[in-house]
């Protein structure tokens, strides 16, 4: 995925938290900011079609933990695919 350069203004306190986290985790501040932007973009995305089709039949009860676990797996897949594309490995 091609990266685009932009300028973002942030609160000094938020930037300090990002700097601390980056140092603690041994990653670039930009990586934390890109991840936050990615999450914000996904949380505000809209689709033109309904999420479920009219003939959807549930196969059982899902707990809140099940839903969050699925969201985490989906997010990790998007990050892994984006990382693979950036490193020229493509997506399988």
KOLDOKOL-19412 format. One line per 5 residues: their letters; for each residue x, y, z of N, C-alpha, C. Coordinates in steps of 0.05 Angstrom, whole numbers, plus 32768, in hexadecimal, padded with zeros to 4 digits. Example, Ala and Ser with C-alpha at 12.3 -4.5 7.8 and 13.67 -1.06 7.14 Angstrom:
BEGIN
AS = 8108:7F8E:809C:80F6:7FA6:809C:8108:7FBE:809C ~ 8101:7FD3:808E:8111:7FEB:808F:8102:8001:809D
//
This chain:
BEGIN
XXXXX = 8011:7FE9:8000:8000:8000:8000:8012:8019:8000 ~ 800D:802B:7FEE:801D:8043:7FEC:8015:8056:8002 ~ 802A:8061:800F:8025:8075:8025:8024:8091:8019 ~ 8013:80A1:8024:8011:80BE:801C:8019:80CF:8033 ~ 8027:80E4:802E:8031:80F6:8043:801B:810B:8049
XXXXX = 8017:8111:8063:8004:8124:806C:800E:8132:8085 ~ 8001:8148:808D:8008:8156:80A5:7FF0:8154:80B8 ~ 7FF5:814D:80D1:7FE0:814B:80E5:7FE9:815B:80FD ~ 7FD7:816B:8108:7FDC:8179:8121:7FD0:8169:8138 ~ 7FE0:8165:814D:7FD7:8155:8164:7FDC:8164:817E
XXXXX = 7FCD:815D:8192:7FD1:8169:81AD:7FED:8160:81B7 ~ 7FFB:8171:81C4:8015:816B:81CF:8015:8153:81E1 ~ 8000:8151:81F1:7FFE:813A:8204:7FFB:8120:81F4 ~ 7FEB:8120:81DF:7FE8:8108:81CF:8002:8100:81C1 ~ 8011:8114:81B7:802A:810E:81AA:803E:8102:81BE
XXXXX = 803E:810C:81D7:8050:8102:81EC:8049:80E4:81F1 ~ 8030:80DE:81F2:8028:80C2:81F6:8032:80B0:81DF ~ 802F:80BA:81C7:8038:80AB:81AF:8056:80A7:81B0 ~ 8065:80BC:81B7:8082:80BA:81B9:808A:80A6:81CE ~ 807D:80A6:81E5:8083:8093:81FA:807E:8076:81F1
XXXXX = 8067:8072:81E4:805F:8057:81DB:8072:804E:81C6 ~ 807A:805F:81B3:808D:8057:819E:80A8:804F:81AA ~ 80B1:805E:81BD:80CB:8057:81CA:80C9:803D:81D9 ~ 80B3:8039:81E7:80AF:8021:81F7:80AD:8008:81E6 ~ 809E:800B:81CF:809A:7FF4:81BD:80AF:7FF1:81A8
XXXXX = 80C1:8004:81A6:80D7:8002:8192:80CD:8005:8176 ~ 80B8:8015:8172:80AE:801A:8157:80AE:8038:8151 ~ 80AA:803F:8138:80A9:805B:8130:808F:8068:8139 ~ 8090:8081:8141:8078:8091:8147:8065:8090:8130 ~ 806F:8091:8118:805E:8091:8100:804E:8078:80FE
XXXXX = 8059:8061:8107:8049:8048:8106:8031:804A:8118 ~ 8034:8055:812F:801E:8058:8142:8009:806B:8136 ~ 8012:8080:812A:7FFF:8094:811E:7FF1:8087:8106 ~ 8000:8078:80F5:7FF3:806B:80DE:7FDD:8057:80E8 ~ 7FE4:8048:80FD:7FD0:8035:8108:7FB7:8043:8112
XXXXX = 7FBB:805A:811F:7FA4:8069:812A:7F93:8073:8113 ~ 7FA0:807D:80FE:7F91:8087:80E6:7F82:8070:80D9 ~ 7F8F:8059:80D7:7F82:8042:80CB:7F69:803A:80DA ~ 7F6B:8039:80F5:7F54:8032:8105:7F3E:8047:8103 ~ 7F45:8060:8102:7F31:8076:80FF:7F23:8073:80E4
XXXXX = 7F32:806D:80CF:7F26:806B:80B4:7F13:8053:80B4 ~ 7F1C:803C:80BF:7F0A:8025:80BF:7EF1:8029:80CF ~ 7EF3:8038:80E5:7EDC:803C:80F7:7EC7:804F:80EA ~ 7ED0:805E:80D6:7EBD:8071:80C9:7EB5:8068:80AD ~ 7EBE:8051:80A5:7EB8:8047:808A:7E9B:8040:8087
XXXXX = 7E90:8045:8070:7E74:803E:806B:7E73:802C:8052 ~ 7E5F:801B:8051:7E5B:8009:803A:7E42:8010:802C ~ 7E41:800B:8012:7E29:8011:8003:7E14:7FFA:8004 ~ 7E1C:7FE3:800D:7E09:7FCD:8010:7E06:7FC5:802D ~ 7DF0:7FB8:8034:7DEC:7FAF:8050:7E01:7F9B:8057
XXXXX = 7E08:7F9A:8071:7E1C:7F88:807B:7E13:7F6B:8077 ~ 7DF9:7F66:807E:7DEE:7F4B:807B:7DDA:7F4B:8064 ~ 7DD9:7F35:8056:7DC5:7F32:8041:7DAA:7F2A:804D ~ 7D95:7F2D:803E:7D7A:7F27:8048:7D77:7F0A:8050 ~ 7D87:7EF8:8043:7D84:7EDC:8049:7D98:7ED2:805E
XXXXX = 7DA3:7EE4:806D:7DB6:7EDC:8082:7DA8:7ECD:8098 ~ 7DB3:7EB6:809F:7DA9:7EA7:80B5:7DBF:7EA3:80CA ~ 7DBA:7EAD:80E2:7DCF:7EAB:80F7:7DD4:7E8E:80FD ~ 7DED:7E88:8104:7DF5:7E6D:810A:7DFA:7E69:8128 ~ 7DF4:7E7D:8138:7DF8:7E7B:8155:7DFC:7E96:8162
XXXXX = 7DFD:7E96:817C:7E01:7EAF:818B:7E1F:7EB6:818B ~ 7E24:7ED0:8187:7E3F:7EDA:8189:7E41:7EEC:81A2 ~ 7E55:7EE8:81B2:7E59:7EF9:81C9:7E69:7F12:81C1 ~ 7E6A:7F26:81D2:7E7A:7F3E:81CD:7E97:7F36:81C8 ~ 7EA1:7F23:81D8:7EBC:7F1A:81D5:7EC1:7F0E:81B9
XXXXX = 7EAD:7EFF:81AF:7EB0:7EF3:8194:7EB2:7F09:817F ~ 7EA1:7F1E:8182:7EA1:7F34:816E:7EBC:7F42:816F ~ 7EC6:7F49:8187:7EDF:7F57:8189:7EF6:7F46:817F ~ 7EF5:7F2C:8184:7F0B:7F1B:817A:7F0B:7F1A:815C ~ 7EF4:7F1A:814F:7EF2:7F1B:8132:7EFD:7F36:8128
XXXXX = 7EF6:7F4C:8135:7F01:7F66:812D:7F1F:7F67:812F ~ 7F2A:7F5C:8144:7F47:7F5C:8147:7F54:7F4B:8131 ~ 7F49:7F34:812B:7F54:7F23:8116:7F53:7F32:80FB ~ 7F3C:7F3F:80F5:7F3A:7F4D:80DC:7F4D:7F64:80DA ~ 7F51:7F73:80F0:7F63:7F89:80F1:7F80:7F7F:80EC
XXXXX = 7F87:7F6A:80F9:7FA3:7F5F:80F6:7FA7:7F55:80D9 ~ 7F92:7F4A:80CC:7F94:7F42:80B0:7F99:7F5B:809F ~ 7F8B:7F71:80A3:7F8F:7F89:8093:7FAB:7F94:8097 ~ 7FB5:7F94:80AF:7FD0:7F9E:80B4:7FE5:7F8C:80A8 ~ 7FE1:7F71:80A9:7FF4:7F5E:809E:7FF4:7F61:807F
XXXXX = 7FDC:7F64:8073:7FDB:7F67:8056:7FE8:7F81:804D ~ 7FE3:7F97:805C:7FEF:7FB1:8055:800D:7FAF:8058 ~ 8017:7FA2:806D:8034:7F9F:8071:8040:7F8E:805B ~ 8033:7F79:8052:803D:7F68:803C:803F:7F78:8023 ~ 802B:7F89:801D:802B:7F99:8005:8042:7FAE:8006
XXXXX = 8046:7FBA:801D:805B:7FCE:8020:8077:7FC1:801C ~ 807A:7FA8:8025:8094:7F9A:8022:8097:7F8B:8008 ~ 8084:7F8F:7FF5:8086:7F83:7FDB:8080:7F65:7FDA ~ 8074:7F5B:7FEF:806E:7F3E:7FEF:8053:7F38:7FE4 ~ 8042:7F4C:7FE0:8028:7F47:7FD5:8016:7F39:7FE9
XX = 7FFD:7F35:7FE2:7FEA:7F28:7FF3:7FE2:7F0D:7FE8 ~ 7FE3:7EF9:7FF9:7FDC:7EDE:7FEF:7FBE:7EDB:7FEC
//
